[in-house]
Amino acid sequence: MKRLLMKIKLEKLTLDRFQDVKIIKDNDVVALGEVMYEAYRGTIDYDGESKEDAVEEMKGTLAGKYGKPISSACLLIGVEKVASAIIYTWYEEEKMPLLTFSMTRASEKGKGYAKKLIKESLMRLKEAGYNECCLFVTDGNEPAISIYKKIGFKEH
């Protein structure tokens, strides 16, 4: 699968802010794995992983598998259970934050959670002094690409 690199400049970025989000904690790892499994199952990014595989992926991610997590921008939304989550890590190759995972439970899609989390996290990154952010998205994942472009990410 081909992956597209997308970037956004943060200096002049002004986006809506949201208060109903929470910072991800280490004890959220099982819930994050469940969200990941439900979000990716049956999509272009699904490779047959189990729910247990997804939990292990989240454990590794929070432990630094893809770079040090940027905690202030790792957010989730949901009341009784996590509906959507976003994780950023430091991407050494590009010397900037990497939107490592954006995921929303299939039952919660279409409610604007991903867009809300991305906007809030980008503003938090800007406030923390970062000038740019990047992500990789699978070529053909049109729903994700559409959201990223609407927010201001551009292909590189």
C-alpha positions as CSV (number, residue, x, y, z in Angstrom):
1,M,0.0,0.0,0.0
2,K,1.3,3.4,-0.9
3,R,1.3,6.0,1.9
4,L,1.0,9.7,1.3
5,L,2.9,12.2,3.4
6,M,0.8,15.3,4.3
7,K,1.9,18.3,6.3
8,I,0.3,21.4,7.9
9,K,1.9,24.7,9.0
10,L,0.9,25.7,12.5
11,E,2.1,29.3,12.8
12,K,-0.9,31.0,11.4
13,L,-3.4,28.3,12.1
14,T,-6.6,29.2,13.8
15,L,-9.1,26.5,14.5
16,D,-12.1,25.9,16.7
17,R,-11.3,24.8,20.2
18,F,-13.1,22.1,22.1
19,Q,-13.3,21.5,25.9
20,D,-14.9,18.0,25.9
21,V,-11.7,16.1,25.2
22,K,-9.4,14.4,27.6
23,I,-5.7,13.7,27.5
24,I,-4.9,10.0,27.0
25,K,-3.5,8.2,30.0
26,D,-1.5,4.9,30.2
27,N,-4.6,3.2,31.7
28,D,-6.6,4.0,28.5
29,V,-4.5,1.5,26.5
30,V,-7.1,-1.3,26.4
31,A,-9.9,1.1,25.5
32,L,-7.6,2.6,22.8
33,G,-7.0,-0.9,21.4
34,E,-10.7,-1.6,21.2
35,V,-11.3,1.7,19.4
36,M,-8.4,0.9,17.0
37,Y,-9.7,-2.6,16.3
38,E,-13.3,-1.3,15.6
39,A,-12.0,1.7,13.6
40,Y,-9.7,-0.2,11.2
41,R,-11.6,-3.5,10.8
42,G,-12.9,-3.8,7.3
43,T,-11.1,-0.7,6.0
44,I,-8.2,-0.2,3.5
45,D,-5.8,-0.2,6.5
46,Y,-7.0,-3.5,8.0
47,D,-4.6,-6.4,7.7
48,G,-6.5,-9.0,9.8
49,E,-5.3,-7.9,13.2
50,S,-7.1,-9.1,16.3
51,K,-8.4,-6.9,19.1
52,E,-5.4,-8.2,21.2
53,D,-3.0,-7.1,18.4
54,A,-4.6,-3.6,18.5
55,V,-4.1,-3.4,22.3
56,E,-0.5,-4.4,21.9
57,E,-0.1,-1.8,19.1
58,M,-1.4,0.9,21.4
59,K,0.9,-0.3,24.3
60,G,3.8,-0.1,22.0
61,T,2.8,3.3,20.6
62,L,2.4,4.8,24.1
63,A,5.8,3.3,25.0
64,G,7.6,5.1,22.1
65,K,7.5,2.5,19.3
66,Y,7.0,5.4,16.7
67,G,8.8,8.1,18.7
68,K,8.1,9.8,22.0
69,P,4.4,10.5,22.4
70,I,3.5,14.2,22.7
71,S,1.1,13.8,25.6
72,S,-0.6,17.2,25.5
73,A,-1.9,16.4,22.0
74,C,-2.8,12.7,22.6
75,L,-6.6,13.1,23.1
76,L,-9.7,11.1,23.3
77,I,-13.4,11.8,23.4
78,G,-16.2,9.7,24.9
79,V,-18.3,9.5,28.0
80,E,-19.0,5.9,28.9
81,K,-16.5,4.5,26.4
82,V,-13.9,6.0,24.1
83,A,-15.6,7.0,20.9
84,S,-12.5,8.5,19.1
85,A,-8.8,9.1,19.8
86,I,-5.8,10.7,18.3
87,I,-2.1,10.1,19.1
88,Y,0.9,12.2,18.2
89,T,4.5,11.1,18.5
90,W,7.8,12.9,17.7
91,Y,8.9,12.1,14.1
92,E,12.7,12.4,14.2
93,E,13.1,12.1,10.4
94,E,11.0,15.2,9.7
95,K,11.8,16.9,13.0
96,M,8.2,17.5,13.8
97,P,5.1,15.9,15.5
98,L,3.6,13.0,13.6
99,L,-0.2,12.4,13.7
100,T,0.5,8.7,14.4
101,F,-3.1,7.4,14.9
102,S,-6.5,8.9,14.4
103,M,-9.3,6.5,15.0
104,T,-13.1,6.5,15.6
105,R,-15.3,3.5,16.5
106,A,-17.3,2.5,13.4
107,S,-20.5,3.1,15.4
108,E,-19.4,6.7,16.1
109,K,-18.3,7.7,12.6
110,G,-20.0,10.7,11.0
111,K,-20.3,12.6,14.3
112,G,-17.3,14.9,13.7
113,Y,-15.2,13.4,16.4
114,A,-12.0,12.9,14.3
115,K,-12.2,16.4,13.0
116,K,-12.8,17.8,16.5
117,L,-9.8,15.9,17.9
118,I,-7.5,16.9,15.1
119,K,-8.4,20.6,15.4
120,E,-8.0,20.7,19.2
121,S,-4.7,18.7,19.1
122,L,-3.2,21.0,16.4
123,M,-4.0,24.0,18.4
124,R,-2.3,22.4,21.4
125,L,0.8,21.6,19.3
126,K,0.9,25.2,18.2
127,E,0.6,26.5,21.8
128,A,3.5,24.2,22.7
129,G,5.7,25.9,20.1
130,Y,5.6,23.5,17.2
131,N,5.6,25.1,13.8
132,E,4.6,22.2,11.6
133,C,3.0,18.7,11.8
134,C,2.8,15.7,9.5
135,L,1.0,12.5,8.9
136,F,1.0,9.5,6.7
137,V,-2.3,8.2,5.2
138,T,-2.9,5.3,2.9
139,D,-3.5,6.3,-0.7
140,G,-7.1,5.5,-1.3
141,N,-8.3,6.3,2.2
142,E,-10.6,9.0,0.9
143,P,-12.6,9.7,4.0
144,A,-9.4,10.4,6.0
145,I,-7.7,12.4,3.1
146,S,-10.8,14.5,2.8
147,I,-10.8,15.4,6.5
148,Y,-7.1,16.2,6.5
149,K,-7.4,18.4,3.4
150,K,-10.4,20.3,4.9
151,I,-8.4,21.1,8.0
152,G,-5.4,22.3,5.9
153,F,-3.0,19.4,5.4
154,K,-1.3,19.3,2.0
155,E,0.4,16.4,0.2
156,H,4.2,16.4,0.0
